C-alpha cells in the first residue's frame, strides 16, 4: 500500500476523468470481487456450510443494504431543500441502487422499489417538461426567437393541472416543487398577467422552507423580469409591489443575483430605478452604499456611479447628475441606453435644446449598433427618441398640434422608456398653457 501511495502511475490513474460507462464497468467488477471475497471469508470462518447458501445469505444482506440506500437517496428529493437539478441527481443515484436491488429474489421488495422509482420518474418527467416549456415561453417573450418546434406544440397539450393532481396522490411530498413549476409555466404563457405572478409569489412564500436560496433567487428573478415587462407596458401601478418584493428578498439575504456578470442577469440598477419611482430616495442611496460591493469587479464602479446619477436626477440636481454621467463608461448596451436617456433628460431640464438635439442624433445612431439586447428595449428607446424630438419641436414653436401629437404617441406606444417622466413634462406644459 505504501508503494502505491508513491507510485506516479497509480496517482495519475486516480486523477483521470472517467466516463459513466467506465465507472459502471468498474463497479460491476468490484461487485463480483466482493462477492468472491465474502464467499471465501464465510467458507473459511464456517467450514462445512454450502457455498451457495453462504453466497445467497451475504448477497441478500447486500440487497437489503442497497434497498435502504435506495430509499434514503429517493427521500432526498423532498428532505433536501429543492434546487435546480436535484431531481436529476436523485434519479441517477437512486436508479443505480434500484438496478442492484432488482438483482435480488425478494419480489415484495422488488415490487415496492419498482413502484417508488416509477412514481418518482413520473414526477420528474412532468417537472422536466414544465421546465422546458417555461424556459422556451419566457425566451420568446423576451427575445422573440423565430421558431415553432412540433415537440413544443405536442407537450403543450398535456393537461398539467390534472397530471399534478394525480402526482399529488402518488408523491405528495413532491407536490410543492411540482406546483411551483406549474405556476411558473402558467406565468410564462402571459408574463404580464399580474394574478398569475401573485400566485407564484404566494406559493414561494408559503413553501419557502422547501426551497434552497439559489432556487428562490431564480424565482424572484423571474418575477422581477415579469414586473419589469408590466412596467414597460405602462402598468406603473406594479412599482409598489416590486419594491415590497425587493425588500422581502434582501431581508431574506437572497442577494447572489447582484453578483452576476451580465446586465440581463443582474437587477441592481432596477432596484434603484424602482425605489426612485416611488420617491424612496433615501432607500435607494442606502442600497447603493450597502450592496454595490457585491457587483462584479468589471462593472462595480460604473454601475454604482450610474445609479448615483439616477439619484441626483431624482433630487433635481441635474448638474451633479451630469458630472456622474461623465465618469461612466458605456461598456454594454444597457449602459449606453441609460447614459443617453439620462444625458438628454438632464439637458432638457436645464433648457439646453441644442445639447438635447445632438444627443438624440447620437442616441439614434448608437441604437443601430446595439447588440445582445431584447427587441423591446430597442423599440422603447426609439419611441423615447421620437417623443423627445417632438417635445423639442414644441418647445421651439409652441404649436398645439405638436403637443397633441406627443400625447397621442405616448398613449399609443406599447413600449416607451421614461414614460412617467415624459408624462410629467406634458403635465407641466398643460398647467402653464
Secondary structure by P-SEA (a helix, b strand, c coil): cccccccaaaaaaaaccccaaaaaaaaaaaaaaaaaaaaaaaaaacccccaaaaaaaaaaaaaaaaaaaaaaaaacccccccccaaaaaaaaaaaaaaaaaaacccaaaaaaaaaaaaaaaaaaaaaaaaaaaaaaaaaaaacccccccaaaaaaaacaaaaaaaaaaaacccaaaaaaaaaaaaaaaaccccaaaaaaaaaaaaaacccccaaaaaaaaaaaaaaaaaaaaaccccaaaaaaaaaaaaaaaccccccccccccccaaaaaaaaaaaacaaaaaaaaaaccccccccccaaaaaaaaaaaaaaaacaaaaaaaaaaacccccaaaaaaaaaaaaaaaaaacaaaaaaaaaaaaaaaaaacccccaaaaaaaaaaaaaaaaaaaaaacccaaaaaaaaaaaaacccccaaaaaaaaaaaaaaac
